[in-house]
Amino acid sequence: PVFAGMSGSAIENFSCVIYNIFLMNCTWQAGRDAPADTQYFLYWQKSREENQMECELYIKDENCRNMGCIFQNVTIGIEKAYFLVNGSSKDSLIQFYDEYIDLYTI
């Protein structure tokens, strides 16, 4: 597949963990070749019927870059949830990362 954006700029090591049934914590690392000013944004969709929602509570690193998200009041559906992380930089196009995840498996 052809991805728009600079090679090596997409996030890496994306993972999500569910705590106490209702809290979900997703984290990632900046792409190794992403420009220093890259900011990342996480969207997710619980099922095909639901709207895509942006993270409401980002976890930031010391440079104020979004490196994770805490979701509250998560309900686990039977369908795979869709996660999309895109990035923006004034210097270059950033590749997006997306994944379908079975929430009950994480």
KAKAZI-V913007 format. One record per residue. N is the residue number from 1. SS is DSSP state (@ for helix, = for strand, . for the rest). OMEGA is omega in whole degrees, 0 to 359 (none if undefined). Layout:
n=N ss=SS omega=OMEGA
n=N ss=SS omega=OMEGA
This chain:
n=1 ss=. omega=180
n=2 ss=. omega=178
n=3 ss=. omega=172
n=4 ss=. omega=176
n=5 ss=. omega=185
n=6 ss== omega=179
n=7 ss=. omega=178
n=8 ss=. omega=183
n=9 ss=. omega=179
n=10 ss=. omega=179
n=11 ss=. omega=178
n=12 ss== omega=174
n=13 ss== omega=178
n=14 ss== omega=175
n=15 ss== omega=179
n=16 ss== omega=178
n=17 ss== omega=177
n=18 ss== omega=178
n=19 ss== omega=170
n=20 ss=. omega=178
n=21 ss=. omega=191
n=22 ss=. omega=182
n=23 ss== omega=176
n=24 ss== omega=181
n=25 ss== omega=177
n=26 ss== omega=180
n=27 ss== omega=178
n=28 ss== omega=175
n=29 ss== omega=179
n=30 ss=. omega=174
n=31 ss=. omega=186
n=32 ss=. omega=181
n=33 ss=. omega=180
n=34 ss=. omega=177
n=35 ss=. omega=184
n=36 ss=. omega=183
n=37 ss=. omega=182
n=38 ss=. omega=173
n=39 ss== omega=183
n=40 ss== omega=181
n=41 ss== omega=183
n=42 ss== omega=174
n=43 ss== omega=175
n=44 ss== omega=182
n=45 ss== omega=184
n=46 ss=. omega=178
n=47 ss=. omega=183
n=48 ss=. omega=183
n=49 ss=. omega=186
n=50 ss=. omega=177
n=51 ss=. omega=174
n=52 ss=. omega=182
n=53 ss== omega=175
n=54 ss== omega=174
n=55 ss=. omega=178
n=56 ss=. omega=185
n=57 ss=. omega=182
n=58 ss== omega=170
n=59 ss== omega=185
n=60 ss== omega=174
n=61 ss=. omega=185
n=62 ss=. omega=177
n=63 ss=. omega=181
n=64 ss=. omega=176
n=65 ss=. omega=178
n=66 ss== omega=182
n=67 ss== omega=179
n=68 ss== omega=182
n=69 ss== omega=172
n=70 ss== omega=177
n=71 ss== omega=178
n=72 ss=. omega=178
n=73 ss=. omega=179
n=74 ss=. omega=171
n=75 ss=. omega=184
n=76 ss=. omega=178
n=77 ss=. omega=180
n=78 ss=. omega=178
n=79 ss=. omega=173
n=80 ss=. omega=174
n=81 ss== omega=181
n=82 ss== omega=179
n=83 ss== omega=179
n=84 ss== omega=174
n=85 ss== omega=175
n=86 ss== omega=184
n=87 ss== omega=175
n=88 ss== omega=179
n=89 ss=. omega=179
n=90 ss=. omega=184
n=91 ss=. omega=186
n=92 ss=. omega=175
n=93 ss=. omega=182
n=94 ss== omega=177
n=95 ss=. omega=174
n=96 ss=. omega=177
n=97 ss== omega=174
n=98 ss== omega=184
n=99 ss== omega=170
n=100 ss== omega=184
n=101 ss== omega=170
n=102 ss=. omega=186
n=103 ss=@ omega=181
n=104 ss=@ omega=182
n=105 ss=@ omega=185
n=106 ss=. omega=none
